[in-house]
């Protein structure tokens, strides 16, 4: 009998149905993954119990067990929880333990808090154990489907930041790390992902651990490009939703996604990524699905903007924050600092934050200076010089 058999032997929530879809030794695999990322670990825990106005009793002791084991191997450990979990963790871990209280804030403020923690600790590993994560509609729910968001700090924002390895541990499917499994495993739709790492052994390990008959894992070595692709495409999903609301057709969507891909790769290359990465799943693949899904939060915000809502009312219509809203701000500011040509992103910024009507901005972009198609073959500067030499059309 394996440890995996023991864990699932007393399953009362149906989680054992996932067993055929997991690697045979998934516990050992997870342990090996954790040990493969030495340094500083942030361990998030504390699932809110409505009836007791307190945190569950399994997460904090489990977090402590993992933390003590990592400390014994020389790693630095900090525990992240919200107000109700701080006292519990300090009581069982000792006053000397590094316990961080994550405040209960809205999404945008939570993302800033998460980034501040990343900057302060520079973790090599994130572990979520019995910590609530949002469902598909953005709500934080317990196993009875009751919304507990008012009493749940959005610590999952840590796990949305790129560049840090993470492990999720849960027993109900509504915890950090569980959400990505549900739709793909339940429906067994053919899909794929990318593992980007400089280490060939890590790439091979992840491919072997996650690949199966309906989930294919492709390897890449441009980690920075893959991370940027996953973030940047959210900007253009807003633009795609806006175009749909304005009644623009498939030709417009095709043009939008193609030029979006050009901007994404231009921005990424300026920051040190490989442009070829954007021909793969983390570039054009992710862009297509995000710009084509009417269920995407970013697409829906864009659709509301295209209908004439301002940004605040568009977010109110959505009922949650879309990732691309903050990404537009950050990317446009970085593009300004680095002098990167980003007309679509900058036009979207003006619609969202300066109140320019979407239809007017679309017209202005179409009438802007003509440029090259694939600038890695023909530079924009070459096209611009040619226009200076060419006679004006009569």
SETI-488008 format. One record per residue (C-alpha): residue number from 1; residue in one letter; chain; x, y, z. Coordinates in nm, 2 decimals. Example, Ala and Ser with C-alpha at 12.3 -4.5 7.8 and 13.67 -1.06 7.14 Angstrom:
 pos code unit      X      Y      Z
   1    A    A   1.23  -0.45   0.78
   2    S    A   1.37  -0.11   0.71
//
This chain:
 pos code unit      X      Y      Z
   1    X    A   0.00   0.00   0.00
   2    X    A   0.14   0.34  -0.10
   3    X    A   0.10   0.67   0.08
   4    X    A  -0.13   0.78  -0.20
   5    X    A  -0.36   0.48  -0.13
   6    X    A  -0.37   0.57   0.24
   7    X    A  -0.46   0.93   0.17
   8    X    A  -0.74   0.85  -0.07
   9    X    A  -0.86   0.54   0.12
  10    X    A  -1.08   0.75   0.35
  11    X    A  -1.21   0.98   0.08
  12    X    A  -1.55   1.12   0.16
  13    X    A  -1.56   1.39  -0.10
  14    X    A  -1.51   1.21  -0.43
  15    X    A  -1.16   1.33  -0.47
  16    X    A  -1.04   0.97  -0.53
  17    X    A  -1.21   1.00  -0.87
  18    X    A  -0.90   1.19  -0.98
  19    X    A  -0.67   0.90  -0.90
  20    X    A  -0.66   0.75  -1.25
  21    X    A  -0.56   1.09  -1.39
  22    X    A  -0.26   1.15  -1.16
  23    X    A   0.09   1.00  -1.17
  24    X    A   0.12   0.68  -0.97
  25    X    A   0.35   0.83  -0.70
  26    X    A   0.21   1.19  -0.70
  27    X    A   0.31   1.25  -0.33
  28    X    A   0.67   1.15  -0.40
  29    X    A   0.67   1.35  -0.72
  30    X    A   0.54   1.66  -0.53
  31    X    A   0.80   1.61  -0.26
  32    X    A   1.07   1.59  -0.52
  33    X    A   0.94   1.90  -0.68
  34    X    A   0.95   2.09  -0.35
  35    X    A   1.31   1.97  -0.28
  36    X    A   1.41   2.08  -0.62
  37    X    A   1.34   2.44  -0.53
  38    X    A   1.56   2.52  -0.23
  39    X    A   1.58   2.87  -0.08
  40    X    A   1.29   3.05   0.07
  41    X    A   0.94   2.90   0.09
  42    X    A   0.62   3.10   0.15
  43    X    A   0.35   2.86   0.29
  44    X    A  -0.01   2.99   0.27
  45    X    A  -0.29   2.84   0.48
  46    X    A  -0.60   2.91   0.68
  47    X    A  -0.94   2.82   0.53
  48    X    A  -1.22   3.02   0.69
  49    X    A  -1.50   2.83   0.87
  50    X    A  -1.83   3.03   0.87
  51    X    A  -1.99   2.85   1.16
  52    X    A  -1.70   2.90   1.39
  53    X    A  -1.57   3.23   1.26
  54    X    A  -1.22   3.07   1.26
  55    X    A  -0.99   2.88   1.04
  56    X    A  -0.99   2.51   0.98
  57    X    A  -0.78   2.29   1.20
  58    X    A  -0.60   2.09   0.93
  59    X    A  -0.43   2.35   0.73
  60    X    A  -0.21   2.53   0.99
  61    X    A  -0.07   2.20   1.14
  62    X    A   0.00   2.07   0.79
  63    X    A   0.17   2.40   0.70
  64    X    A   0.38   2.37   1.02
  65    X    A   0.48   2.01   0.94
  66    X    A   0.60   2.11   0.59
  67    X    A   0.77   2.42   0.72
  68    X    A   0.96   2.24   1.00
  69    X    A   1.08   1.98   0.75
  70    X    A   1.20   2.25   0.51
  71    X    A   1.37   2.44   0.79
  72    X    A   1.55   2.12   0.90
  73    X    A   1.70   2.10   0.55
  74    X    A   1.83   2.46   0.58
  75    X    A   1.55   2.65   0.40
  76    X    A   1.40   2.97   0.51
  77    X    A   1.02   2.95   0.58
  78    X    A   0.75   3.21   0.62
  79    X    A   0.38   3.14   0.68
  80    X    A   0.12   3.36   0.51
  81    X    A  -0.24   3.38   0.64
  82    X    A  -0.51   3.63   0.72
  83    X    A  -0.62   3.78   1.05
  84    X    A  -0.79   3.47   1.19
  85    X    A  -0.50   3.25   1.11
  86    X    A  -0.22   3.45   1.26
  87    X    A  -0.29   3.36   1.62
  88    X    A  -0.33   2.99   1.54
  89    X    A   0.00   2.98   1.35
  90    X    A   0.19   3.17   1.62
  91    X    A   0.04   2.95   1.89
  92    X    A   0.16   2.62   1.72
  93    X    A   0.47   2.75   1.55
  94    X    A   0.61   2.96   1.83
  95    X    A   0.66   3.33   1.86
  96    X    A   0.99   3.32   1.67
  97    X    A   0.81   3.19   1.35
  98    X    A   0.78   3.42   1.06
  99    X    A   0.41   3.47   1.02
 100    X    A   0.28   3.72   0.77
 101    X    A  -0.07   3.86   0.80
 102    X    A  -0.21   3.92   0.45
 103    X    A  -0.49   4.19   0.46
 104    X    A  -0.84   4.13   0.32
 105    X    A  -0.85   4.38   0.03
 106    X    A  -1.00   4.41  -0.32
 107    X    A  -0.82   4.23  -0.61
 108    X    A  -0.61   4.52  -0.73
 109    X    A  -0.48   4.60  -0.38
 110    X    A  -0.43   4.23  -0.31
 111    X    A  -0.21   4.20  -0.62
 112    X    A   0.00   4.49  -0.49
 113    X    A   0.03   4.33  -0.15
 114    X    A   0.13   4.00  -0.32
 115    X    A   0.40   4.17  -0.53
 116    X    A   0.53   4.35  -0.21
 117    X    A   0.57   4.01  -0.04
 118    X    A   0.75   3.87  -0.35
 119    X    A   0.99   4.16  -0.34
 120    X    A   1.05   4.13   0.03
 121    X    A   1.11   3.75   0.04
 122    X    A   1.22   3.66  -0.32
 123    X    A   1.08   3.31  -0.26
 124    X    A   1.19   3.01  -0.46
 125    X    A   0.87   2.81  -0.37
 126    X    A   0.51   2.88  -0.29
 127    X    A   0.30   2.62  -0.11
 128    X    A  -0.07   2.65  -0.06
 129    X    A  -0.22   2.41   0.19
 130    X    A  -0.60   2.42   0.26
 131    X    A  -0.63   2.78   0.15
 132    X    A  -0.94   2.89  -0.04
 133    X    A  -0.91   3.00  -0.40
 134    X    A  -1.18   3.17  -0.62
 135    X    A  -1.41   2.96  -0.84
 136    X    A  -1.47   3.03  -1.21
 137    X    A  -1.69   3.34  -1.13
 138    X    A  -1.43   3.49  -0.90
 139    X    A  -1.62   3.41  -0.57
 140    X    A  -1.45   3.24  -0.27
 141    X    A  -1.68   2.96  -0.16
 142    X    A  -1.68   2.69   0.10
 143    X    A  -1.78   2.32   0.03
 144    X    A  -2.15   2.42   0.07
 145    X    A  -2.12   2.68  -0.20
 146    X    A  -2.15   2.97   0.05
 147    X    A  -1.96   3.28  -0.04
 148    X    A  -1.69   3.35   0.22
 149    X    A  -1.51   3.62   0.03
 150    X    A  -1.57   3.89   0.29
 151    X    A  -1.37   3.68   0.54
 152    X    A  -1.10   3.55   0.30
 153    X    A  -0.79   3.75   0.21
 154    X    A  -0.70   3.70  -0.16
 155    X    A  -0.37   3.52  -0.09
 156    X    A  -0.41   3.33  -0.41
 157    X    A  -0.29   3.65  -0.58
 158    X    A   0.06   3.54  -0.48
 159    X    A   0.02   3.23  -0.69
 160    X    A  -0.09   3.42  -1.00
 161    X    A   0.25   3.61  -1.01
 162    X    A   0.49   3.46  -1.27
 163    X    A   0.83   3.31  -1.21
 164    X    A   0.79   3.11  -0.88
 165    X    A   0.73   2.73  -0.85
 166    X    A   0.42   2.64  -0.66
 167    X    A   0.25   2.34  -0.50
 168    X    A  -0.12   2.32  -0.40
 169    X    A  -0.26   2.09  -0.14
 170    X    A  -0.63   2.05  -0.07
 171    X    A  -0.91   1.81  -0.01
 172    X    A  -1.22   1.97  -0.16
 173    X    A  -1.13   2.12  -0.50
 174    X    A  -1.19   2.48  -0.39
 175    X    A  -0.83   2.54  -0.27
 176    X    A  -0.53   2.71  -0.42
 177    X    A  -0.39   2.49  -0.69
 178    X    A  -0.71   2.28  -0.75
 179    X    A  -0.90   2.51  -0.99
 180    X    A  -0.70   2.43  -1.31
 181    X    A  -0.78   2.06  -1.27
 182    X    A  -1.16   2.07  -1.27
 183    X    A  -1.27   2.15  -1.62
 184    X    A  -0.99   1.97  -1.81
 185    X    A  -1.01   1.64  -1.60
 186    X    A  -1.39   1.64  -1.58
 187    X    A  -1.44   1.69  -1.96
 188    X    A  -1.12   1.52  -2.08
 189    X    A  -1.09   1.76  -2.36
 190    X    A  -0.76   1.75  -2.56
 191    X    A  -0.55   2.04  -2.44
 192    X    A  -0.19   2.14  -2.39
 193    X    A   0.04   2.35  -2.19
 194    X    A   0.40   2.47  -2.18
 195    X    A   0.67   2.40  -1.92
 196    X    A   0.94   2.67  -1.96
 197    X    A   1.27   2.62  -1.77
 198    X    A   1.64   2.65  -1.82
 199    X    A   1.68   2.31  -1.66
 200    X    A   1.62   2.02  -1.90
 201    X    A   1.57   1.78  -1.61
 202    X    A   1.29   2.00  -1.47
 203    X    A   1.13   2.01  -1.81
 204    X    A   1.14   1.64  -1.85
 205    X    A   1.02   1.58  -1.49
 206    X    A   0.71   1.80  -1.54
 207    X    A   0.63   1.65  -1.88
 208    X    A   0.64   1.30  -1.73
 209    X    A   0.44   1.40  -1.43
 210    X    A   0.15   1.58  -1.60
 211    X    A   0.13   1.44  -1.95
 212    X    A  -0.15   1.20  -2.03
 213    X    A  -0.38   1.09  -2.31
 214    X    A  -0.57   1.42  -2.31
 215    X    A  -0.32   1.67  -2.16
 216    X    A   0.00   1.73  -2.35
 217    X    A   0.29   1.92  -2.20
 218    X    A   0.54   2.09  -2.44
 219    X    A   0.89   2.20  -2.33
 220    X    A   1.04   2.54  -2.38
 221    X    A   1.35   2.72  -2.24
 222    X    A   1.23   3.08  -2.26
 223    X    A   1.08   3.12  -1.91
 224    X    A   1.06   3.49  -1.93
 225    X    A   0.88   3.48  -2.27
 226    X    A   0.63   3.23  -2.15
 227    X    A   0.55   3.44  -1.84
 228    X    A   0.51   3.76  -2.04
 229    X    A   0.29   3.58  -2.29
 230    X    A   0.05   3.47  -2.02
 231    X    A   0.02   3.83  -1.89
 232    X    A   0.02   4.03  -2.20
 233    X    A  -0.26   3.84  -2.38
 234    X    A  -0.51   3.97  -2.12
 235    X    A  -0.47   4.32  -2.26
 236    X    A  -0.57   4.22  -2.60
 237    X    A  -0.87   4.01  -2.48
 238    X    A  -1.01   4.34  -2.35
 239    X    A  -0.96   4.49  -2.70
 240    X    A  -1.12   4.18  -2.86
 241    X    A  -1.43   4.22  -2.64
 242    X    A  -1.45   4.59  -2.73
 243    X    A  -1.43   4.51  -3.10
 244    X    A  -1.71   4.25  -3.07
 245    X    A  -1.93   4.51  -2.89
 246    X    A  -1.87   4.75  -3.17
 247    X    A  -2.01   4.50  -3.42
 248    X    A  -1.67   4.43  -3.59
 249    X    A  -1.64   4.09  -3.77
 250    X    A  -1.40   3.81  -3.81
 251    X    A  -1.16   4.00  -4.03
 252    X    A  -1.13   4.26  -3.76
 253    X    A  -1.07   4.00  -3.49
 254    X    A  -0.80   3.84  -3.71
 255    X    A  -0.63   4.17  -3.77
 256    X    A  -0.65   4.25  -3.39
 257    X    A  -0.50   3.92  -3.28
 258    X    A  -0.22   3.94  -3.54
 259    X    A  -0.12   4.29  -3.44
 260    X    A  -0.15   4.20  -3.08
 261    X    A   0.09   3.92  -3.13
 262    X    A   0.33   4.17  -3.30
 263    X    A   0.31   4.40  -2.99
 264    X    A   0.35   4.11  -2.74
 265    X    A   0.66   3.99  -2.91
 266    X    A   0.80   4.34  -2.96
 267    X    A   0.75   4.42  -2.59
 268    X    A   0.90   4.09  -2.48
 269    X    A   1.20   4.11  -2.70
 270    X    A   1.28   4.46  -2.57
 271    X    A   1.29   4.30  -2.22
 272    X    A   1.51   4.01  -2.32
 273    X    A   1.27   3.73  -2.43
 274    X    A   1.29   3.53  -2.75
 275    X    A   1.04   3.63  -3.02
 276    X    A   1.00   3.27  -3.14
 277    X    A   0.84   3.19  -2.81
 278    X    A   0.53   3.38  -2.92
 279    X    A   0.47   3.14  -3.21
 280    X    A   0.40   2.87  -2.95
 281    X    A   0.13   2.79  -2.70
 282    X    A   0.22   3.06  -2.45
 283    X    A   0.21   3.32  -2.72
 284    X    A  -0.03   3.28  -3.02
 285    X    A  -0.20   2.98  -2.86
 286    X    A  -0.30   3.16  -2.54
 287    X    A  -0.38   3.47  -2.73
 288    X    A  -0.63   3.30  -2.96
 289    X    A  -0.83   3.13  -2.68
 290    X    A  -0.83   3.43  -2.46
 291    X    A  -0.95   3.67  -2.74
 292    X    A  -1.21   3.42  -2.86
 293    X    A  -1.38   3.33  -2.53
 294    X    A  -1.69   3.52  -2.44
 295    X    A  -1.66   3.39  -2.08
 296    X    A  -1.32   3.55  -2.03
 297    X    A  -1.33   3.83  -1.77
 298    X    A  -1.10   4.05  -1.98
 299    X    A  -1.32   4.00  -2.29
 300    X    A  -1.63   4.09  -2.09
 301    X    A  -1.48   4.41  -1.96
 302    X    A  -1.39   4.50  -2.31
 303    X    A  -1.74   4.42  -2.43
 304    X    A  -1.89   4.65  -2.17
 305    X    A  -1.64   4.93  -2.27
 306    X    A  -1.74   4.88  -2.63
 307    X    A  -2.11   4.92  -2.53
 308    X    A  -2.03   5.27  -2.39
 309    X    A  -1.96   5.19  -2.02
 310    X    A  -1.67   5.37  -1.85
 311    X    A  -1.42   5.15  -1.68
 312    X    A  -1.58   5.17  -1.33
 313    X    A  -1.92   5.07  -1.46
 314    X    A  -1.77   4.80  -1.68
 315    X    A  -1.60   4.64  -1.38
 316    X    A  -1.92   4.68  -1.19
 317    X    A  -2.11   4.49  -1.46
 318    X    A  -1.85   4.22  -1.45
 319    X    A  -1.86   4.20  -1.07
 320    X    A  -1.49   4.13  -1.04
 321    X    A  -1.16   4.26  -1.15
 322    X    A  -1.01   4.15  -1.48
 323    X    A  -0.63   4.09  -1.48
 324    X    A  -0.58   4.29  -1.80
 325    X    A  -0.70   4.62  -1.64
 326    X    A  -0.40   4.65  -1.42
 327    X    A  -0.17   4.49  -1.68
 328    X    A  -0.26   4.77  -1.93
 329    X    A  -0.13   5.03  -1.68
 330    X    A   0.19   4.85  -1.61
 331    X    A   0.27   4.76  -1.97
 332    X    A   0.20   5.11  -2.10
 333    X    A   0.42   5.26  -1.83
 334    X    A   0.70   5.02  -1.91
 335    X    A   0.67   5.08  -2.28
 336    X    A   0.69   5.45  -2.22
 337    X    A   1.01   5.41  -2.01
 338    X    A   1.17   5.18  -2.27
 339    X    A   1.04   5.36  -2.58
 340    X    A   0.86   5.05  -2.71
 341    X    A   0.60   5.10  -2.98
 342    X    A   0.27   4.97  -2.85
 343    X    A  -0.02   5.14  -3.03
 344    X    A  -0.29   4.89  -2.95
 345    X    A  -0.21   4.88  -2.58
 346    X    A  -0.17   5.26  -2.56
 347    X    A  -0.50   5.31  -2.75
 348    X    A  -0.67   5.08  -2.51
 349    X    A  -0.52   5.27  -2.22
 350    X    A  -0.67   5.59  -2.35
 351    X    A  -1.02   5.43  -2.38
 352    X    A  -1.00   5.28  -2.03
 353    X    A  -0.84   5.56  -1.84
 354    X    A  -0.88   5.88  -2.04
 355    X    A  -1.24   5.83  -2.15
 356    X    A  -1.18   5.83  -2.53
 357    X    A  -1.48   5.66  -2.70
 358    X    A  -1.38   5.31  -2.83
 359    X    A  -1.51   5.38  -3.18
 360    X    A  -1.30   5.70  -3.21
 361    X    A  -0.99   5.52  -3.09
 362    X    A  -1.04   5.24  -3.34
 363    X    A  -1.07   5.50  -3.62
 364    X    A  -0.75   5.68  -3.50
 365    X    A  -0.55   5.36  -3.50
 366    X    A  -0.66   5.26  -3.85
 367    X    A  -0.56   5.61  -3.98
 368    X    A  -0.22   5.61  -3.81
 369    X    A   0.11   5.59  -3.99
 370    X    A   0.14   5.28  -4.22
 371    X    A   0.39   5.02  -4.09
 372    X    A   0.55   4.68  -4.16
 373    X    A   0.38   4.35  -4.11
 374    X    A   0.66   4.13  -3.97
 375    X    A   0.91   4.37  -3.84
 376    X    A   1.18   4.11  -3.76
 377    X    A   1.19   4.08  -4.14
 378    X    A   1.12   4.44  -4.24
 379    X    A   1.17   4.71  -3.99
 380    X    A   0.92   4.98  -3.92
 381    X    A   1.19   5.24  -3.98
 382    X    A   1.25   5.11  -4.33
 383    X    A   0.88   5.15  -4.42
 384    X    A   0.87   5.50  -4.27
 385    X    A   1.18   5.60  -4.48
 386    X    A   1.01   5.46  -4.79
 387    X    A   0.70   5.67  -4.73
 388    X    A   0.92   5.98  -4.69
 389    X    A   1.07   5.92  -5.04
 390    X    A   0.75   5.81  -5.21
 391    X    A   0.54   6.08  -5.39
 392    X    A   0.20   6.17  -5.24
 393    X    A  -0.08   5.98  -5.41
 394    X    A  -0.30   6.20  -5.62
//
